[in-house]
Amino acid sequence: MEAAATEERSTVCVTGAGGFLASSLVKLLLSTGRYAVRGTVRDPGDRKNAHLTALEDAGERLRLFKADMLDYSSVASAVAGCEGVFHVASPVPSGKSSNPEADVIAPAVTGTLNVLKACKEAKVKRVVVVSSVAAVFNNPNWPKGKAFTEDSWSEEQYCRKNEDWYFLSKTLAEHEAFAYAAKTGLDIVTICPSLVIGPLMQPTVNTSVKVFLGYIKGDQETVQNGFKNLVDVRDVADALLLAYENSQASGRYLCSSSPIRVSDIVNILKTSYPTLTYPKNFVEVEGGYTYNTEKLRKLGWTSRPMEETLPDSMECYLGLGILN
């Protein structure tokens, strides 16, 4: 019976499997019992990927592939034989680049196109691409005060003018994905999360968690009390699976929890962790972005309350010692 059940499982690929979001997605896919998972990583033998091989059922249903998104043949090898692909891998600049076209933009766009071409060749049924609200909100023509919807796109020249290279890379990669879908008929859905936080599975701290910790660490006594758009990594993984499994899913989807002020984040955390050092003073600021996630919620997506996400996150960060 076990052999029969194994044969019925669908094989899917997750690119960049060792990363923050991708790791949670791999865990979710394995936990359903419905999928055999292929994960692309730079080095399957690297100890940084031990959290993946330690997952329940990983020995039976997870296989790691050495792949570079800029090397088409390595991507094609991982994708061959898969019914679905989740393209999560994307370069995130760690600092200012002297050559953003080569360091940030080309890898994002070329990497995405390599994945999509491999998917088309392998006759993959659906590809879910992780984009970002970075491809949504950098739009000076969007009506001020109106919640962003899937209709808004970050404006290319505006990104270039402000040297927002990461925003530009996500925007161009997502545009190219939909252009490729229109040209070839490949079924592509994109998910655009806001700032992704939550418990870490991997041993290294990712960029979005570093940004979040910058909001709440008491390195500065006074901080701006603006609204922040956060989303739990586990909820984004849920959104990716929904977008893959729901036959009605199409186009792009914004993925974010309700906006929350920095002071409210601190107050929630103080309840569980009163002895930590937090900002003491808050300067009120107006404005801030909001995102209309109705389209995703119509698929059945729900988001955890921050009263759950924030303590879960902090417990993990304290355990790893990354607050220092």
C-alpha positions, 0 to 999 in steps of 0.5 A: 500500500505504501508503494501505491501511495508513493506513486500517487504523490505529485512531484513539485520543485521549490527553488531556493529551498534553503531560504526563509520562505522556501523552507517553510513551504517545503515543510508545508508541502511535506506535511500534507502527505500529497507531495514529493518535493525537489528543492534546489540549493547551491550545495546539497551537502552544505550543513546550512541545509540540514534543517531541510533533511531533518524534516519529517518524511524528508528522507522519503519525499525530499530530494535536494538538487544542486542548481544555480538559477543562472545555469539553465541545465541545472534548473532543467534537471531539477524541474524535469518530471515535476507537475508543479514548480514554486519559484522562490529563489531571488537575489536580495542585495545585502548592501549597495551594489556598484553594478546593480544591473549585474548583481541584482536585476539580471539574476532576478530576471534571467533566473526567473526566465530560466525556471519558466523555460525549464517548466515549459519544456517539462510540461509543468502544469502550474508555476507559482512565482514569489514576487513582492509588494516591492513590485507594487507600491513604488508607483507615484501614479497610484491615488494617494491614500488608496489601498494598493491592489493587484492592478498597481505596478512599481514604475520602472523609471521611478525605481531607476531614478531612486536607485531602488534596484531590488524593487526594480528587479522584482518588478521586471521579473514579474513582468517577464513572467506574465509576458512569458505566460502570454507568449507560451500558455504556461500557467503562471500565478504570482504571490506578492508578500509584504515584509515576511517575518516569523519563526526561522527554520534556517540557521542564518538570518534573512534580510526581512527579519533583519529589517523587522528587528530594526523596528523594535530593537532599542538601539534608538530611544525614539523611532517613527511610529509608522504603519508596517505591513507584515505577514507571517512566513507560514501564512505566505507558504499557505498562500503559495499552496492555495495558489497552486492547488486552486484551479481558479487561481490566476494572475497576481495576489497581494499577501499581507496581514493588516497594517500595524503601528510600531508602538503596537508591535512593541506593546504586543511583545512587551506582554510576553517579553517585558525585560527586552530593550525596546524603543521608548519614544514614538514620533507619530507619522502620517501615511503609510501603505495599505494592501487590499488582499481581498482577491487572495482571501477569496481563495480561502486564505487567512492570516494569523493575528500579530498577537500570535506571529510576534511572540512566535517570532521572538521566541525563535529569535531569542533561542537563536541569539540573533537579537544581539 
